[in-house]
Amino acid sequence: MKNETQNQPKTGHEVIQSYLKTLDNSPGVYRMLDEQSRVLYVGKARALKRRVSNYAKPAGHSPRIARMIRETASMMFLTTRTETEALLLEQNLIKQLKPKFNVLLRDDKSFPNILVSRTHAFPQIKKHRGAKKEKGEYFGPFASAGAVNRTLNQLQKVFLLRNCTDATFETRTRPCLLYQIKRCSGPCVGYISEQDYEASVADAMRFLKGDSTELQANLAEQMAEASKDMEFERAAALRDRIRALTNVQSAQGINPRGVREADVIALHMEGGQACVQVFFIRANQNWGNKDYYPRIGPDIDEPEVLEAFVGQFYDTKDVPRQVILSHPVENMDLMADALSQKRGTKVEILVPQRGEKLELVEGARRNARESLGRQMAESQAQGKLLRGLAEAFDLDGPPKRIEVYDNSHIQGTNAVGGMIVAGPDGFMKSQYRKFNIRGEELTPGDDFGMMKEVLKRRFKRLLKEDPDRETEAWPDLLLIDGGAGQISAVKEIMDDLGVEDVPFIGVAKGIDRDQGKEEFYRLGQSVFALKRNDPVLYFVQRMRDEAHRFAIGAHRQKRSKAVSATPLDDVPGVGAARKRALLSHFGSAKAVTRANLADLKAVEGVSEGLAQKIYDYFHEGG
């Protein structure tokens, strides 16, 4: 027994102490790992030896840090040239590894922008999300697609810019509805000259840059000149534009005069939970706000939470000139230096004490407090529903991850499987997945076969990526749209894969397919139903309806792509721009397939080599 005890791996401050003799006081990043080599915590240090020696002490730690030290079985170190590099690397590793003792930003979607495209003589104005690869002017970020759509709507009213695609523009022979309702100037049919349209584009960009006062003065001056020259129609059009611009400015809400470009970030913590509210101020205009709920521990203070949030938030996002905070972060100068490096110019981090900036922060804090209150109330109600679900379906405990599956197709075509995920925080939309049904041997409309393919692919991947079930990716419950047949199909797949401990339940419409009379199917048990007014029944219905909505949406998207597909999509070397050029030149994909080599070479942007490729593709063996 004595030898067995001696051979057991050590954990705790003694393990940490053993690393001190190999460390110096260089800046860097350290990782604390448990006995299974899972990362518990990632931290940065100005001086690694000095920082790590704090963890080597047997006492004087908060409960969270003490538990982390007890679980530490090994450590990893990476030195950097500067402390700023260490900060950037730390936040990168936290996002990548998701250690359980770090503050973690859970929702990290990109934000939409407005793009004034520069690929056409009459630029298109549109919403853009993702990498900024397309040529043009970008304005943003906006907090949500809704904020972008509202602004685009305003720009159309005032500046009459087109939002149609280049392909649609080229094929128009008469103006569309937007022209009729005075949201577009009709450039597609020559109702506005290229020069006048470009002037409207320039005005729109000045508005987006915040020069609306000067813009309005210039428009008033132009209107006066038009009236003087007796160009009454042009004067009336300018008057309408000024009126629309005034309406936009009055409807925009809070527009700070003294803050041109900043993100306002405010934190509220309560009951072991946190909400961070971010307001986007660009061009002296409020471009919307978004709330975040970072994962925190029980004894973390505001500066640590806010520093972790800011570091992770700007890892993949553009940094503004100013970052206005509700609380100071632990290393203000260091964070400002890191953000300045990322932006390429100086970034100022402020914690205002008075004036307009303080009013902005207080507004953001109020929103954070109210949002967290709603989130906590919803979480409490969600927890009650999950406990009720466990009781109704005889589960071992309230499920933390429920996966709901559904298929969508039209007579077997463009078949798509959908998976939605729900848990203690409600629907987890970042975890949703769609599956394009690939099985060529499937009979069109074979729902059982489709379900088998989806589940087989899902659980094969789980078994490959997380065979020991160390992450939260494994479900505690599967809900399947269907009855006994679907349940049998699921059982067959699970048996083949050796997955025996994930419960699954079929949800089928009951008598007359009436909502509220759903029947539930479980292996080896009788079919049963819940009372019509049972909250758990409504909960299941919501999850099933969400899965149905998601699957139908994925199916429609696939069908839409199939409808717009052309033979050109499969030609090597023909991308979106070349495809547009070919369709514009020949009028249709069919005409391209019949074109001779000389005609293909005449298309703008199509090289001699590409023309030969296109010709050979459609005339192979001819």
C-alpha positions as CSV (number, residue, x, y, z in Angstrom):
1,M,0.0,0.0,0.0
2,K,2.8,2.3,0.8
3,N,4.4,1.9,-2.6
4,E,1.1,2.5,-4.4
5,T,0.6,5.8,-2.6
6,Q,4.2,6.9,-3.4
7,N,3.6,6.1,-7.1
8,Q,0.4,8.2,-7.3
9,P,0.9,11.4,-9.3
10,K,1.3,14.5,-7.2
11,T,-1.0,17.4,-7.5
12,G,-1.2,20.8,-5.9
13,H,1.3,23.4,-4.7
14,E,4.2,20.8,-4.4
15,V,4.0,20.2,-8.2
16,I,4.0,23.9,-8.9
17,Q,6.9,24.4,-6.5
18,S,9.0,21.9,-8.5
19,Y,8.9,24.1,-11.6
20,L,10.3,27.2,-9.9
21,K,14.0,26.1,-10.2
22,T,13.7,25.9,-14.0
23,L,12.0,29.3,-14.5
24,D,13.4,32.8,-14.7
25,N,11.6,36.2,-14.6
26,S,11.0,36.4,-18.4
27,P,7.5,37.5,-19.5
28,G,5.3,34.7,-20.9
29,V,2.2,32.5,-20.6
30,Y,1.7,29.5,-18.3
31,R,-0.8,26.7,-18.5
32,M,-2.0,24.6,-15.5
33,L,-3.1,21.0,-16.4
34,D,-4.9,18.3,-14.5
35,E,-4.0,14.5,-14.3
36,Q,-5.6,13.9,-17.7
37,S,-3.6,16.8,-19.2
38,R,-6.7,18.9,-19.6
39,V,-5.9,22.6,-19.4
40,L,-7.4,24.1,-16.2
41,Y,-6.1,27.6,-16.5
42,V,-4.1,29.9,-18.9
43,G,-2.4,32.9,-17.4
44,K,0.1,35.6,-18.4
45,A,2.9,37.0,-16.4
46,R,5.3,39.9,-16.5
47,A,7.8,37.7,-14.7
48,L,7.0,34.0,-14.9
49,K,9.0,32.8,-11.8
50,R,7.5,35.5,-9.6
51,R,3.9,34.8,-10.7
52,V,4.2,31.0,-10.5
53,S,5.7,31.2,-7.0
54,N,2.4,32.7,-5.8
55,Y,0.7,29.5,-6.7
56,A,3.4,27.4,-4.9
57,K,2.3,28.8,-1.5
58,P,0.1,26.3,0.5
59,A,-2.3,29.0,1.8
60,G,-3.7,32.5,1.2
61,H,-5.7,31.7,-1.9
62,S,-9.3,32.3,-2.8
63,P,-11.5,29.2,-2.9
64,R,-11.5,29.1,-6.7
65,I,-7.7,29.4,-7.0
66,A,-7.2,26.9,-4.1
67,R,-9.3,24.3,-6.0
68,M,-7.4,25.0,-9.2
69,I,-4.1,24.5,-7.4
70,R,-5.3,21.2,-5.9
71,E,-6.2,19.9,-9.3
72,T,-2.9,20.9,-11.0
73,A,-0.7,18.0,-11.9
74,S,1.6,19.7,-14.4
75,M,2.4,23.0,-16.0
76,M,3.5,24.3,-19.4
77,F,5.3,27.5,-20.1
78,L,6.0,29.7,-23.2
79,T,8.2,32.8,-22.9
80,T,7.6,36.0,-24.9
81,R,9.6,39.1,-25.7
82,T,7.2,41.4,-24.0
83,E,4.3,41.4,-21.6
84,T,2.1,42.7,-24.3
85,E,2.8,39.6,-26.5
86,A,2.0,37.5,-23.4
87,L,-1.4,39.2,-23.0
88,L,-2.3,38.6,-26.7
89,L,-1.1,35.0,-26.6
90,E,-3.0,34.4,-23.3
91,Q,-6.3,35.5,-24.7
92,N,-5.7,33.5,-27.9
93,L,-5.1,30.3,-25.9
94,I,-8.1,30.9,-23.7
95,K,-10.4,31.1,-26.7
96,Q,-8.8,28.1,-28.2
97,L,-8.6,25.8,-25.2
98,K,-11.6,27.0,-23.1
99,P,-10.0,26.3,-19.6
100,K,-12.6,25.8,-16.9
101,F,-11.0,28.3,-14.4
102,N,-10.7,31.2,-16.9
103,V,-13.3,33.8,-17.7
104,L,-14.6,32.7,-21.1
105,L,-16.4,34.8,-23.7
106,R,-19.0,32.2,-25.1
107,D,-20.6,34.1,-27.9
108,D,-18.1,35.4,-30.4
109,K,-19.9,35.9,-33.7
110,S,-18.7,38.5,-36.2
111,F,-20.6,41.7,-36.7
112,P,-22.2,42.9,-39.9
113,N,-20.9,45.9,-41.8
114,I,-22.3,48.1,-44.6
115,L,-20.4,47.7,-47.9
116,V,-20.4,50.3,-50.7
117,S,-19.2,48.0,-53.5
118,R,-16.7,49.3,-56.0
119,T,-16.9,46.5,-58.6
120,H,-19.4,48.3,-60.8
121,A,-19.9,51.8,-62.4
122,F,-23.1,52.2,-60.3
123,P,-22.0,50.9,-56.8
124,Q,-24.3,48.7,-54.8
125,I,-24.9,49.3,-51.1
126,K,-25.4,46.2,-49.1
127,K,-24.9,44.3,-45.8
128,H,-21.6,42.4,-45.4
129,R,-20.5,39.9,-42.8
130,G,-17.1,38.1,-42.7
131,A,-13.7,38.8,-44.2
132,K,-13.4,42.1,-46.1
133,K,-12.2,40.7,-49.4
134,E,-14.6,42.5,-51.8
135,K,-13.4,45.8,-53.2
136,G,-15.2,48.8,-51.7
137,E,-15.8,51.0,-48.7
138,Y,-16.8,49.3,-45.4
139,F,-18.7,50.9,-42.5
140,G,-19.2,49.3,-39.2
141,P,-19.4,47.3,-37.1
142,F,-23.1,47.3,-36.4
143,A,-24.4,45.4,-33.4
144,S,-26.9,43.3,-35.4
145,A,-28.4,42.5,-38.8
146,G,-31.4,44.5,-37.7
147,A,-29.3,47.6,-37.0
148,V,-27.7,47.3,-40.5
149,N,-31.1,46.8,-42.2
150,R,-32.5,49.9,-40.5
151,T,-29.5,52.0,-41.6
152,L,-29.7,50.6,-45.2
153,N,-33.4,51.5,-45.2
154,Q,-32.6,55.0,-44.2
155,L,-29.9,55.3,-46.8
156,Q,-32.3,54.1,-49.5
157,K,-34.8,56.7,-48.5
158,V,-32.3,59.6,-48.5
159,F,-29.8,58.7,-51.3
160,L,-31.8,56.3,-53.6
161,L,-28.9,53.9,-54.0
162,R,-29.5,50.4,-55.5
163,N,-29.2,47.2,-53.4
164,C,-29.7,44.7,-56.3
165,T,-26.9,42.4,-57.4
166,D,-24.8,43.2,-60.4
167,A,-26.4,40.2,-62.3
168,T,-29.9,41.6,-61.6
169,F,-28.8,45.1,-62.6
170,E,-27.5,43.9,-65.9
171,T,-30.7,42.1,-66.9
172,R,-33.3,44.8,-65.9
173,T,-35.3,46.3,-68.8
174,R,-37.6,48.3,-66.6
175,P,-37.4,49.8,-63.1
176,C,-38.3,47.6,-60.1
177,L,-40.7,48.3,-57.3
178,L,-38.0,50.1,-55.2
179,Y,-38.0,52.8,-57.9
180,Q,-41.8,53.1,-57.8
181,I,-41.7,53.7,-54.0
182,K,-38.8,56.2,-54.3
183,R,-36.2,54.0,-52.7
184,C,-33.9,53.8,-55.8
185,S,-33.0,56.2,-58.6
186,G,-33.3,53.6,-61.3
187,P,-29.7,53.5,-62.6
188,C,-30.3,50.0,-64.2
189,V,-32.5,51.6,-66.8
190,G,-30.6,54.9,-67.2
191,Y,-32.9,57.2,-65.1
192,I,-29.8,58.7,-63.5
193,S,-26.4,59.5,-65.0
194,E,-23.2,57.8,-63.7
195,Q,-21.9,61.2,-62.5
196,D,-25.1,62.0,-60.5
197,Y,-25.3,58.5,-59.0
198,E,-21.6,58.8,-57.9
199,A,-22.5,62.1,-56.2
200,S,-25.3,60.3,-54.3
201,V,-22.8,57.6,-53.3
202,A,-20.3,60.2,-52.0
203,D,-23.1,61.8,-50.0
204,A,-24.1,58.5,-48.5
205,M,-20.5,57.8,-47.5
206,R,-20.2,61.2,-45.9
207,F,-23.4,60.5,-43.9
208,L,-21.9,57.1,-42.7
209,K,-18.7,59.0,-41.7
210,G,-20.8,61.3,-39.6
211,D,-20.7,64.5,-41.8
212,S,-24.4,64.8,-41.8
213,T,-24.5,68.5,-40.8
214,E,-22.2,69.6,-43.5
215,L,-24.0,67.3,-46.0
216,Q,-27.3,68.9,-45.1
217,A,-25.9,72.4,-45.6
218,N,-24.5,71.5,-49.0
219,L,-27.9,70.0,-50.0
220,A,-29.6,73.2,-48.9
221,E,-27.1,75.2,-51.0
222,Q,-27.7,73.0,-54.1
223,M,-31.5,73.4,-53.6
224,A,-31.2,77.2,-53.5
225,E,-29.1,77.2,-56.7
226,A,-31.6,74.9,-58.5
227,S,-34.5,77.2,-57.5
228,K,-32.5,80.3,-58.7
229,D,-31.9,78.6,-62.1
230,M,-35.6,77.6,-62.2
231,E,-34.8,73.9,-62.1
232,F,-37.8,73.3,-59.9
233,E,-37.9,69.5,-60.4
234,R,-34.3,69.1,-59.2
235,A,-35.0,71.6,-56.3
236,A,-38.0,69.5,-55.2
237,A,-35.9,66.3,-55.3
238,L,-33.2,68.0,-53.1
239,R,-35.9,69.3,-50.7
240,D,-37.3,65.7,-50.3
241,R,-33.7,64.5,-49.6
242,I,-33.2,67.1,-47.0
243,R,-36.5,66.2,-45.4
244,A,-35.7,62.5,-45.3
245,L,-32.2,63.2,-43.9
246,T,-33.8,65.3,-41.1
247,N,-36.2,62.5,-40.3
248,V,-33.3,60.0,-40.1
249,Q,-31.4,62.2,-37.7
250,S,-34.4,62.7,-35.4
251,A,-35.1,58.9,-35.4
252,Q,-31.5,57.8,-34.5
253,G,-31.9,58.2,-30.8
254,I,-28.7,58.7,-28.7
255,N,-26.0,60.3,-30.9
256,P,-23.1,61.6,-28.7
257,R,-21.5,64.8,-29.9
258,G,-18.2,64.3,-28.1
259,V,-17.6,60.6,-29.0
260,R,-16.9,60.0,-32.7
261,E,-15.6,56.4,-32.6
262,A,-15.7,54.2,-29.6
263,D,-17.0,51.0,-28.1
264,V,-18.7,51.5,-24.7
265,I,-18.3,48.3,-22.6
266,A,-20.1,48.0,-19.3
267,L,-20.2,45.1,-16.8
268,H,-22.8,44.0,-14.2
269,M,-22.3,41.0,-11.9
270,E,-24.8,39.4,-9.6
271,G,-25.4,36.0,-8.1
272,G,-22.2,34.4,-9.7
273,Q,-23.2,35.5,-13.2
274,A,-22.1,38.4,-15.4
275,C,-23.5,40.4,-18.3
276,V,-21.3,42.7,-20.5
277,Q,-23.1,45.2,-22.6
278,V,-21.3,46.7,-25.7
279,F,-22.5,49.8,-27.5
280,F,-21.0,50.7,-30.8
281,I,-20.5,54.4,-31.5
282,R,-19.3,55.2,-35.0
283,A,-19.4,58.6,-36.8
284,N,-21.0,60.1,-33.6
285,Q,-24.0,57.7,-34.1
286,N,-25.1,54.8,-32.0
287,W,-24.9,51.8,-34.3
288,G,-26.6,49.4,-31.8
289,N,-25.7,47.3,-28.8
290,K,-25.2,43.7,-27.9
291,D,-25.1,41.8,-24.6
292,Y,-22.8,39.0,-23.6
293,Y,-22.8,36.5,-20.7
294,P,-19.2,35.4,-20.1
295,R,-18.6,32.2,-18.0
296,I,-17.1,33.3,-14.7
297,G,-16.2,31.7,-11.4
298,P,-17.7,32.5,-7.9
299,D,-14.9,34.7,-6.6
300,I,-13.8,36.7,-9.6
301,D,-13.8,40.5,-9.4
302,E,-14.8,43.1,-12.1
303,P,-11.3,44.1,-13.3
304,E,-10.4,40.4,-14.0
305,V,-13.7,39.8,-15.9
306,L,-13.5,42.9,-17.9
307,E,-9.8,42.4,-18.9
308,A,-10.6,38.8,-20.0
309,F,-13.6,40.0,-22.0
310,V,-11.8,42.9,-23.7
311,G,-8.8,40.7,-24.7
312,Q,-11.0,37.9,-26.1
313,F,-13.6,40.3,-27.7
314,Y,-11.0,42.1,-29.8
315,D,-9.1,39.0,-30.8
316,T,-11.1,38.7,-34.0
317,K,-12.7,42.2,-34.3
318,D,-11.7,45.6,-35.4
319,V,-10.6,47.9,-32.6
320,P,-12.0,51.5,-32.4
321,R,-10.1,54.6,-31.5
322,Q,-11.5,54.6,-28.0
323,V,-12.7,51.8,-25.6
324,I,-14.8,53.3,-22.8
325,L,-15.2,51.0,-19.8
326,S,-17.4,50.9,-16.7
327,H,-14.6,49.5,-14.6
328,P,-10.8,49.7,-14.8
329,V,-9.1,46.5,-16.1
330,E,-6.2,45.0,-14.2
331,N,-3.5,46.2,-16.7
332,M,-4.9,49.3,-18.4
333,D,-1.6,50.4,-20.0
334,L,-0.8,46.9,-21.2
335,M,-4.3,46.4,-22.7
336,A,-4.1,49.8,-24.4
337,D,-0.7,48.8,-25.9
338,A,-2.0,45.4,-27.1
339,L,-5.1,47.0,-28.8
340,S,-2.9,49.7,-30.3
341,Q,-0.6,47.1,-31.8
342,K,-3.7,45.3,-33.3
343,R,-5.2,48.5,-34.7
344,G,-1.9,50.0,-35.9
345,T,-2.6,53.4,-34.4
346,K,-3.0,54.6,-30.8
347,V,-6.1,53.2,-28.9
348,E,-7.3,55.0,-25.8
349,I,-8.9,53.1,-22.9
350,L,-11.0,55.3,-20.6
351,V,-13.0,54.8,-17.4
352,P,-14.9,58.1,-17.4
353,Q,-15.8,59.9,-14.1
354,R,-18.0,62.7,-15.5
355,G,-19.6,64.2,-18.6
356,E,-21.2,62.6,-21.7
357,K,-18.9,59.6,-21.7
358,L,-20.0,58.7,-18.1
359,E,-23.7,59.1,-19.3
360,L,-23.0,56.5,-22.0
361,V,-21.4,54.1,-19.6
362,E,-24.3,54.5,-17.1
363,G,-26.7,53.7,-19.9
364,A,-24.8,50.6,-20.9
365,R,-24.6,49.5,-17.2
366,R,-28.3,49.9,-16.8
367,N,-28.8,47.8,-19.9
368,A,-26.4,45.2,-18.6
369,R,-28.2,45.0,-15.2
370,E,-31.6,44.7,-16.8
371,S,-30.4,42.1,-19.3
372,L,-28.8,40.0,-16.6
373,G,-32.0,40.1,-14.5
374,R,-34.0,38.8,-17.5
375,Q,-31.3,36.1,-18.2
376,M,-31.4,34.9,-14.6
377,A,-35.2,34.8,-14.5
378,E,-35.2,32.8,-17.8
379,S,-32.4,30.5,-16.5
380,Q,-34.5,29.8,-13.4
381,A,-37.6,29.0,-15.5
382,Q,-35.5,26.9,-17.9
383,G,-34.0,24.9,-15.0
384,K,-37.5,24.1,-13.7
385,L,-38.5,22.9,-17.2
386,L,-35.4,20.7,-17.5
387,R,-36.1,19.1,-14.1
388,G,-39.7,18.5,-15.2
389,L,-38.5,16.9,-18.4
390,A,-36.2,14.6,-16.5
391,E,-39.1,13.6,-14.3
392,A,-41.5,13.1,-17.2
393,F,-39.1,10.9,-19.2
394,D,-37.5,9.1,-16.3
395,L,-34.0,10.5,-16.9
396,D,-31.1,10.3,-14.5
397,G,-31.1,14.1,-14.0
398,P,-31.9,17.4,-15.7
399,P,-30.3,17.2,-19.2
400,K,-27.6,19.8,-19.9
401,R,-27.6,19.2,-23.6
402,I,-30.7,18.2,-25.6
403,E,-30.3,17.5,-29.3
404,V,-33.4,17.6,-31.5
405,Y,-33.4,16.2,-35.0
406,D,-35.7,16.7,-38.1
407,N,-35.5,16.3,-41.9
408,S,-36.8,18.4,-44.7
409,H,-37.2,17.7,-48.4
410,I,-39.7,17.8,-51.3
411,Q,-40.3,14.3,-52.6
412,G,-36.8,13.4,-51.6
413,T,-35.1,16.2,-53.5
414,N,-32.6,18.7,-51.8
415,A,-32.9,16.7,-48.6
416,V,-31.4,18.2,-45.5
417,G,-31.2,17.0,-41.9
418,G,-31.3,19.6,-39.1
419,M,-30.0,19.4,-35.5
420,I,-30.8,22.0,-32.9
421,V,-29.5,22.1,-29.3
422,A,-31.1,23.3,-26.1
423,G,-29.8,23.4,-22.5
424,P,-29.9,25.4,-19.3
425,D,-29.4,28.7,-21.2
426,G,-32.2,28.0,-23.7
427,F,-31.5,27.4,-27.4
428,M,-27.8,27.2,-28.2
429,K,-27.8,28.5,-31.7
430,S,-24.1,28.4,-32.2
431,Q,-24.3,24.6,-31.8
432,Y,-27.0,24.1,-34.5
433,R,-25.9,21.9,-37.4
434,K,-27.3,21.0,-40.9
435,F,-26.5,17.8,-42.7
436,N,-26.8,17.6,-46.5
437,I,-28.2,14.1,-47.1
438,R,-25.6,12.3,-49.3
439,G,-26.9,8.7,-49.4
440,E,-27.2,7.9,-53.1
441,E,-28.8,4.5,-52.4
442,L,-31.6,6.1,-50.4
443,T,-35.1,5.9,-51.8
444,P,-36.5,9.5,-52.4
445,G,-38.5,10.4,-49.3
446,D,-37.0,7.7,-47.1
447,D,-37.2,9.5,-43.7
448,F,-35.9,6.5,-41.8
449,G,-32.8,6.3,-44.0
450,M,-32.2,10.0,-43.8
451,M,-32.4,9.9,-40.0
452,K,-30.0,7.0,-39.9
453,E,-27.5,8.9,-42.1
454,V,-27.7,12.1,-40.0
455,L,-27.2,10.2,-36.6
456,K,-24.5,8.0,-38.0
457,R,-22.5,11.0,-39.2
458,R,-23.1,12.9,-35.9
459,F,-22.1,10.2,-33.5
460,K,-19.2,8.9,-35.6
461,R,-17.7,12.4,-35.4
462,L,-18.4,12.5,-31.6
463,L,-16.7,9.1,-31.1
464,K,-13.7,10.3,-33.2
465,E,-13.3,13.7,-31.6
466,D,-14.2,13.0,-28.0
467,P,-14.2,9.3,-27.3
468,D,-13.7,9.8,-23.5
469,R,-16.6,12.3,-23.3
470,E,-14.5,15.0,-21.7
471,T,-16.3,17.9,-23.3
472,E,-19.9,19.1,-23.2
473,A,-20.5,18.1,-26.9
474,W,-22.1,14.8,-25.9
475,P,-25.9,15.0,-25.5
476,D,-27.9,13.9,-22.5
477,L,-31.1,13.4,-24.5
478,L,-32.1,13.0,-28.1
479,L,-35.5,14.1,-29.3
480,I,-36.5,12.6,-32.7
481,D,-39.4,13.9,-34.8
482,G,-41.4,10.6,-35.4
483,G,-42.8,7.5,-33.8
484,A,-41.9,3.9,-33.4
485,G,-40.2,3.6,-36.8
486,Q,-37.8,6.5,-36.2
487,I,-37.0,5.1,-32.7
488,S,-36.1,1.7,-34.2
489,A,-33.9,3.4,-36.8
490,V,-32.1,5.3,-34.0
491,K,-31.6,2.1,-31.9
492,E,-30.1,0.4,-34.9
493,I,-27.5,3.1,-35.4
494,M,-26.6,3.4,-31.7
495,D,-26.1,-0.3,-31.5
496,D,-23.9,-0.3,-34.6
497,L,-21.7,2.5,-33.0
498,G,-21.7,1.0,-29.5
499,V,-23.4,4.0,-27.9
500,E,-25.6,2.6,-25.2
501,D,-26.1,5.4,-22.6
502,V,-27.7,8.3,-24.6
503,P,-31.5,8.2,-24.1
504,F,-33.7,9.0,-27.1
505,I,-37.4,9.7,-27.4
506,G,-39.7,10.0,-30.4
507,V,-42.1,12.9,-30.5
508,A,-45.1,12.2,-32.8
509,K,-48.3,14.1,-33.5
510,G,-51.2,12.3,-31.8
511,I,-54.8,11.8,-32.9
512,D,-55.7,13.8,-36.0
513,R,-52.1,15.3,-35.8
514,D,-53.5,17.8,-33.3
515,Q,-51.0,20.0,-31.5
516,G,-51.3,19.2,-27.8
517,K,-52.0,15.5,-28.3
518,E,-48.3,14.5,-29.0
519,E,-47.4,11.0,-28.2
520,F,-43.9,10.0,-26.9
521,Y,-42.1,6.8,-27.8
522,R,-39.4,5.1,-25.8
523,L,-37.7,1.7,-26.4
524,G,-39.4,-1.1,-24.6
525,Q,-42.1,1.1,-23.0
526,S,-45.7,1.9,-23.8
527,V,-46.6,5.0,-25.8
528,F,-47.6,7.9,-23.4
529,A,-48.7,11.5,-23.5
530,L,-48.5,14.5,-21.2
531,K,-51.4,16.6,-20.1
532,R,-52.5,19.3,-22.5
533,N,-51.6,22.1,-20.0
534,D,-48.3,20.6,-18.9
535,P,-45.4,23.2,-19.2
536,V,-43.1,20.3,-20.2
537,L,-45.3,19.6,-23.2
538,Y,-45.1,23.2,-24.4
539,F,-41.3,23.0,-23.9
540,V,-41.0,19.9,-26.1
541,Q,-43.3,21.5,-28.7
542,R,-41.1,24.6,-28.8
543,M,-38.0,22.5,-29.3
544,R,-39.6,20.3,-32.0
545,D,-40.9,23.4,-33.8
546,E,-37.5,25.1,-33.6
547,A,-35.9,21.9,-35.2
548,H,-38.6,21.9,-37.9
549,R,-38.0,25.6,-38.6
550,F,-34.3,25.1,-38.8
551,A,-34.5,22.1,-41.1
552,I,-37.0,23.8,-43.4
553,G,-34.7,26.9,-43.6
554,A,-31.7,24.8,-44.5
555,H,-33.7,22.9,-47.1
556,R,-35.0,26.2,-48.7
557,Q,-31.4,27.5,-48.8
558,K,-30.2,24.4,-50.5
559,R,-33.1,24.4,-53.0
560,S,-32.5,28.1,-53.8
561,K,-28.8,27.4,-54.6
562,A,-29.9,24.5,-56.8
563,V,-32.4,26.7,-58.7
564,S,-29.7,29.4,-59.3
565,A,-27.0,26.8,-60.2
566,T,-25.7,26.8,-63.8
567,P,-23.3,24.5,-65.8
568,L,-20.7,27.2,-65.3
569,D,-20.5,26.3,-61.5
570,D,-18.5,23.1,-62.3
571,V,-16.0,24.6,-64.8
572,P,-12.5,24.8,-63.2
573,G,-11.2,28.3,-62.9
574,V,-14.6,30.0,-63.3
575,G,-15.5,31.9,-60.1
576,A,-18.3,34.3,-59.3
577,A,-16.8,37.3,-61.1
578,R,-16.0,35.3,-64.3
579,K,-19.4,33.7,-64.2
580,R,-21.1,37.1,-64.0
581,A,-18.9,38.3,-67.0
582,L,-19.9,35.3,-69.1
583,L,-23.6,35.5,-68.3
584,S,-23.6,39.3,-69.0
585,H,-21.8,38.8,-72.3
586,F,-23.8,35.8,-73.7
587,G,-27.1,36.3,-71.9
588,S,-27.5,32.8,-70.6
589,A,-25.5,29.8,-69.4
590,K,-26.8,27.7,-72.4
591,A,-25.3,30.3,-74.8
592,V,-22.0,30.0,-73.1
593,T,-22.0,26.2,-73.5
594,R,-22.5,26.7,-77.3
595,A,-20.1,29.6,-77.8
596,N,-17.0,29.1,-80.0
597,L,-13.5,29.7,-78.8
598,A,-13.1,33.2,-80.4
599,D,-16.3,34.5,-78.8
600,L,-15.2,33.2,-75.4
601,K,-11.8,35.0,-75.8
602,A,-13.7,38.2,-76.4
603,V,-15.3,38.3,-72.9
604,E,-13.7,40.9,-70.6
605,G,-11.6,39.2,-67.9
606,V,-11.5,35.8,-69.6
607,S,-7.9,35.0,-70.6
608,E,-7.0,32.9,-73.6
609,G,-6.1,29.9,-71.4
610,L,-9.4,30.1,-69.5
611,A,-11.4,30.4,-72.7
612,Q,-9.7,27.2,-73.9
613,K,-10.6,25.5,-70.6
614,I,-14.3,26.6,-70.9
615,Y,-14.5,25.5,-74.5
616,D,-12.9,22.1,-73.8
617,Y,-15.2,21.5,-70.9
618,F,-18.3,21.9,-73.0
619,H,-17.0,20.3,-76.2
620,E,-15.0,17.4,-74.8
621,G,-15.1,14.6,-77.3
622,G,-16.9,16.8,-79.8
